[in-house]
Amino acid sequence: MEKILLEIALILIFTKLGSIISIHFKMPGVLGELVAGVLLGPFVFNLIKPSDNLTLLSNLGVIMLMFLAGIETNLEELKKAGKSSFVIACAGVIVPLILGTVAAYMFFNNFWENLFVGVILTATSVSISVQTLTELGKLNTRSGINILGAAVIDDVLGLILISVILATANSSGAGNSSLISAFIKIGVFCVIAIAAILFLPKFIDKITQKFKPQQGLALLSIAFALICAFGAEELGLASITGAYICGLVLSPIKHKEYIEKRIKVISGSFLSPIFFASVGISASIKGVNTKVILITLTMFVIAVIGKVVGCGLGARLFKMSKSEALQIGVGMVSRGEVAIITANIGLSKHIISEEIFLPTIVVVILSTIVTPILLKLSYSHKTDKLIDKAI
């Protein structure tokens, strides 16, 4: 018991320092937290090793992280995102999914592992893009708005993909009846989720208007999120999908801000840093060889090309200029915590191996570093003229 207490203390201190340093260099804090985990783990100083206690806290961390993401999602903005953002998001998912899956066959023969590599590469995290766009004063341009809208839809599509693959992969060896059963479960979950998002917020508001928010509302919200995560797991889906849906249900209620502030304290100050650090701690240099390096380079190239081509083509379908298409594609390149969460699920469910997990972490770091650089270049006047004049 004493050991885990010391480990948690070290994780919190190192992740905070890493976050401060990362933000100082205009990078997202999560990058610093991830690097802190790598430093603490067997990869560098070997101060902390993966354990059951750490895994439990890590799992709670990712559930709270996705619960908070759901609460912060603006359903009205999601509805207003429009056809262009939806098409851009779909193209930005389909192209990396196909390229990633096909490229994985260069290294592996397992269909589900290869497909999951494609799923990892569909992820998008635009926190660094939003920060860069704000600095450039381009957040409210047509390309900036479409990046934000497509990113929200991209997250939803990614969660659906993960859930479908988890359900079908777990049932694939048990015959057609199990596959049909898996899709029925997914259908049931979707119906329940849509009904909950449409009708539960008003019902919750009616009940809570008679009480002050201080009377255990945040506590009950956390319990609700854990129940939803449990329900999703029971149906063979990802627990994070249930947590995210729970957040969406609570996002329109009157006491949303009260809940959001308290979840942020628990998640941002305690559980989420443990999750990101544990990902870094889990990274192992064992088995690093030429093959792993080639996998990393291949994944990184597809991570960039997949989004630039996919999202760019989606933008061009709506008569956007070539420079706008490039800006949108580049803005969707960063993978961040979404890819980490996806890879972590794949590893824990034994769908992917360490040979994929370590390259994913490297790709996340590289894509986070190159995105602001490429984004600034794509918005320069010289680039605009060169691209728009090109045939």
Buried (B, 14 or more C-beta within 10 A) or exposed (E): EEEBEEBBEBBBEBBBBBBEBBBEEEBBBBBBBBBBBBBBBBBBEEBBEBBEBBEEBBBBBBBBBBBBBBBEBEBEEBEEBEEBBBBBBBBBBBBBBBBBBEBBEEBBEBEBBBBBBBBBBBBBBBBBBBBBBEEBEBBEBBBBBBBBBBBBBBBBBBBBBBBBBBBBBBBBEEEEEBBEBBBEBBEEBBEBBEEBBEEBBEEBEEEBEEEEBEEEBBEEBBEBBBEBBBBBBEBBBBBBBBBBBBBBBBBBBEBBEBBBEBBBEBBBEBBBBBBBBBBBBBBBEEEBEEEBEEBBBBBBEBBBBBBBBBBBBBBBBBEBBBBBBBBBBBBBBBBBBBBBBBBBBBBEBEBBBBBBBBBBBBBBBBBBBBBBEBBBEBBEEEBBEEBEEEE
